[in-house]
Amino acid sequence: MPPGLDALKHIVVLMMENRSFDHMLGYLKQDWPNLDGLTGTETNPDTNGDLQSVQPTAAPQGELDPDPDHSWQGVNMQIFGNAQGTDDGSPKMQGFIKSYFTVEQDVAHSRNVMNCFTPENLSVLTYLAEQYAVCDRWFASLPGPTVPNRMFAHFGTSFGHVDNAMKFFDNGMSIYSRVLNAGGSARIYYYDESSASVGFTFQLENQPQAMANYQQFLEDCANGNLPDYSFLEPNYSDHANLLASDQHPDHNVIAGENFIADVYNHIRQSPLWESTLLVIVYDEHGGTFDHVTPPSITPDGGQYGTDPVSGFQFNRLGIRVPAVFVSPWIDQGALVHTQYEHASIPRTVADFFITNPAQRNLTPRESQANVFTADPALFTLTTARTDSFTFTMETGPAASAASLSLAASAEPESVPVPVPAAPADAYNPARPMGVLLRDHIQALSDLEQKLPASQQTGVDVSQLNSEQDASNYIGKVVPILKAQGLAGGKP
């Protein structure tokens, strides 16, 4: 086994929200001709039949409001030009503008979905890709929204659903339960009690000890106490003078860059740096443009082989998403062309940390997913790199909210890499909550209803409208659910 794999003891996955590969990293092709990115000639027709080419003008915030459609039907429109996902032989990946037009019926606005970021405008994600490894073949696990794609990262299946219905209870199937039951350690780190995690709906009954907040992650990095496997979630809402850092449209992308930078800084300065692999990936493309047609795969089959509403047989993947691998055992500027999807996460974790194959309990999708610890482009170095850099916040006008202070203490020899701060006007807790946040609070409310009436908040979530409303409710209900779960109850 390569020395880097011998040294590997910890895998950390940071999953961000709703951006495609081309949208975030496609223009890296200008520096890396072998990267499957943007040439600048890619186009999509609008509803008038006029072609709009990709543009290097994506804004951190403001141009993807309202949120592009990324439902199962919406993604089918983007790929095939019809909501049913019927392949009639027409050119693929030509329905992005037409799909976005359905949201607001504004032709000019719908063209914004073709705007992409340049490397200069994503200083953190770009720098990590250039310094370590970028993968141009990581696809969402299904053509659809956040929750079922995140379920593939947690379970290796979405339990036969392509919608945002939350999974309740674990039943020993999550990768966290599998690792814990095999004698290892695993944990979901959610941002804070007012942001919470989709994992609350399945972890609190069976494995409540496998949940902690981001502050605990920072302490675990500093103290060398990271579990074998860590899954990190960003902040999903503007609250408590903190910017949402998930990068879900229309949250500020620079705030998400700050969060990625902070995660990297603390891992780099941890005593566990040489034994840790950080994987930065996105749950799905969020309706933004990508030119690569998602591949077909062997259908999942079995109990969860067909969505009961759409009839989808899970026989093709979703649209490409950004993926970056970070480790001192990875050579600078490595390009990874292996096909991955979110089921590769639990498959890799199970293979690497569960010695007994009988205890891995792989799903059909995991069984066919590639394992990234075995990638020939990764862990190629015979000695760990000793070069060091630290992301530092650029000075400038103080923002009314900061996603994070980049407070990790840099090593004396570390090269400072300045990153911009999000502008003061990015903070807007009065913003109407999006579909993801709405589904999130509904799932927590459904979970709350399983408690005795005396322990419930009494909040009618259907009456909540803003991100602040959502954060206030989540901040009330999460401590109750956590206490019940940790006490051995069944929330």
DRENLOTOR-513632 format. One record per residue (C-alpha): residue in one letter; x, y, z. Coordinates in steps of 0.2 Angstrom, whole numbers, plus 5000, padded with zeros to 4 digits. Layout:
<rs>
aXYZ
...
</rs>
This chain:
<rs>
m500050005000
p500750184996
p501450275011
g500050395011
l498750265013
d499750185027
a499750355036
l497850385032
k496850375048
h495450505046
i494350555031
v493350715032
v492050755019
l491350935018
m489750935007
m489251105001
e487651154991
n486951164974
r488351214961
s488851124946
f490651084941
d490651204926
h489851334936
m491251334949
l492751254941
g492451244922
y493651394918
l495151304926
k495251224909
q496151374903
d497651324914
w497351134912
p496951084895
n496650904900
l495250954912
d493550924906
g492951104908
l492351254898
t493051314881
g491951464882
t490951404866
e489651304876
t487851374873
n486051344878
p484451414869
d483251524878
t481451514876
n481551634861
g482751514852
d484151634854
l485851554859
q486751614875
s488551554878
v489351524895
q490051684902
p491451714915
t490351834925
a489551734939
a489051844954
p489351794972
q487551834975
g485951914967
e485851844950
l485051664955
d483651734964
p482351644964
d483251484965
p483451384949
d482351224948
h483251064953
s481850954956
w481850784947
q480750854933
g481851014932
v483450924930
n482650814917
m482250964907
q483951024909
i484750864903
f483450804890
g482350944886
n480750864894
a480150834912
q479950654910
g481850614907
t481450534890
d482950524879
d482250564861
g483950584853
s483950764854
p485550854860
k485850844879
m486150974892
q485251104882
g483851144894
f484551244907
i483951414902
k482251354897
s482151264914
y482551424924
f481351524914
t479951424921
v480351494938
e480051674934
q479551684916
d480951814913
v482051784897
a483451894902
h483551834920
s483451654914
r485051674905
n486051704921
v486051514924
m487451514911
n488551624920
c490151534928
f491551584940
t493251614934
p494751554945
e495151724951
n493351744958
l493451584968
s495151604977
v494951464990
l494151324980
t495251364965
y496851374976
l496451204984
a496151124967
e497751194961
q498751144976
y498050974978
a496850874967
v495250914957
c494050784950
d493150814934
r492050664935
w491050674951
f489250664948
a487750684960
s486950514964
l485350554955
p484550694944
g483650784958
p483650894974
t484750904990
v483950775002
p484050614991
n485750654985
r486350685003
m485550515008
f486650434995
a488150505005
h487450445021
f486650285017
g487250234999
t485350244994
s483950374994
f482750234999
g481850244982
h481450434983
v481950574971
d481050704981
n481550804997
a480650685009
m481750655024
k482350485030
f481750445048
f482850335059
d484350245055
n484050055058
g485950025057
m486050065038
s486950235039
i488850235037
y488950305054
s488050155062
r489050035052
v490750115057
l490250125075
n489549945076
a491249885069
g492149975083
g492650125073
s492150315076
a491150425065
r490250585067
i489150715058
y489750895062
y488251015059
y488551205060
d487551255075
e485951235084
s485051355073
s485651275057
a485551095062
s485750945050
v484650835039
g485550695049
f484450735065
t483050645057
f483950475057
q485450495069
l484650545085
e483750385089
n485050255085
q486750345086
p486550515095
q488350515100
a488750535082
m488250715081
a489150875086
n489251055080
y490651145071
q491451215086
q491751045092
f492551005075
l493751145078
e494151085095
d494350905089
c495550965075
a496651065088
n496650915100
g496950775088
n495250695092
l494450685075
p493550525072
d493950395059
y492550475048
s491950655049
f490550735038
l490450925039
e488951035035
p488951215032
n487751345039
y486151345030
s485351515035
d485851695039
h485651705058
a486451775074
n487551895063
l488251745054
l488051725035
a487451565027
s488951475021
d488151335011
q488251424994
h486551374990
p485851504978
d485551644983
h486651634998
n488351724996
v489651614987
i491151714996
a490351665013
g490551485008
e492351515002
n492751585019
f491951425027
i492951305016
a494551405020
d494251395039
v493951205038
y495651185028
n496551305040
h496051205055
i496451035047
r498151095041
q498651155058
s497951005067
p499250875073
l498250755062
w498650845046
e499750705039
s498450575043
t496950655036
l496050665019
l494850815016
v493550795002
i492650944997
v491150904986
y489350974982
d487750884985
e487050924968
h487151054954
g485651164959
g485051204941
t486751284936
f487451244919
d488651094916
h489051024898
v489350844903
t487950724900
p487750614916
p488150434913
s487050284914
i487350154927
t486649984933
p484950004941
d484949994959
g483649864959
g482949774975
q481849854988
y482250034983
g482450014965
t481050124958
d480350284964
p478450254967
v477950424960
s479050464945
g479450284940
f481350324940
q482350164941
f483950244947
n484850194931
r485850354928
l486750484939
g486450664942
i487350814935
r489250844938
v489750934954
p491451004960
a492550894970
v494250934977
f495450814987
v496650885000
s498050785008
p499950815010
w500150645001
i499350714985
d500450794972
q500150974967
g498950994953
a498350814952
l496950784940
v495650644944
h494650574929
t493950424938
q492050424939
y491350454957
e489650494964
h489050514982
a488850324986
s490750324983
i490850415000
p490050275011
r490850145000
t492650215003
v492350235021
a491650065023
d493049985014
f494450085022
f493850075041
i492849915042
t494049775041
n492749635040
p491849635023
a490349555031
q490049705042
r490149835028
n488349795022
l488549885005
t487049944996
p486849894977
r487450074973
e488950064984
s489449904977
q489649974960
a490350144966
n492250184964
v493350194980
f494350354980
t495650294992
a496150174978
d496250314964
p497950304955
a498050494954
l497950514973
f499250474987
t500650454974
l501950534985
t503250434995
t503450575008
a502150695015
r502250875008
t502951005021
d502451155011
s501151265021
f499951405017
t498551485027
f497051575021
t496851745029
m495451865028
e495852025017
t495652185027
g494252305021
p492552375027
a491852275041
a490452165036
s488852165047
a489051975047
a490451865045
s490351675040
l491851645051
s493351725058
l494851635051
a495551615068
a496751465066
s498551515071
a499651505056
e501351415057
p502751535057
e503351475040
s501651465032
v501251565017
p499751685019
v498451675005
p497251815006
v495351785003
p494051915002
a492651945015
a490851935010
p490152115009
a489052185023
d487452185013
a487551995010
y486751965027
n484851955026
p483951855039
a482351925032
r482551825016
p481151715012
m481651535016
g482051425001
v481351244997
l482851165006
l482551255022
r480651235021
d480851045020
h482151045034
i481051135046
q479551025041
a480550865044
l481150935061
s479250965065
d478750795060
l480150725071
e479550835086
q477750765084
k478450605091
l478850675107
p477550695122
a476450855119
s477250935135
q478950925127
q478451005110
t478751185105
g476951215099
v477651305083
d476651285067
v478051285055
s476751315040
q476651495047
l478551525046
n479151625031
s480951695033
e482651625036
q482551705053
d480951615057
a481751455052
s483251485063
n482251535078
y481251375077
i482751265073
g483551335088
k482051295099
v481751115093
v483551055091
p484051055110
i482450965114
l482750835101
k484550815106
a484150795124
q482850665121
g483950565109
l485450575121
a484350515135
g483950355126
g482250415119
k481550395102
p481250575095
</rs>
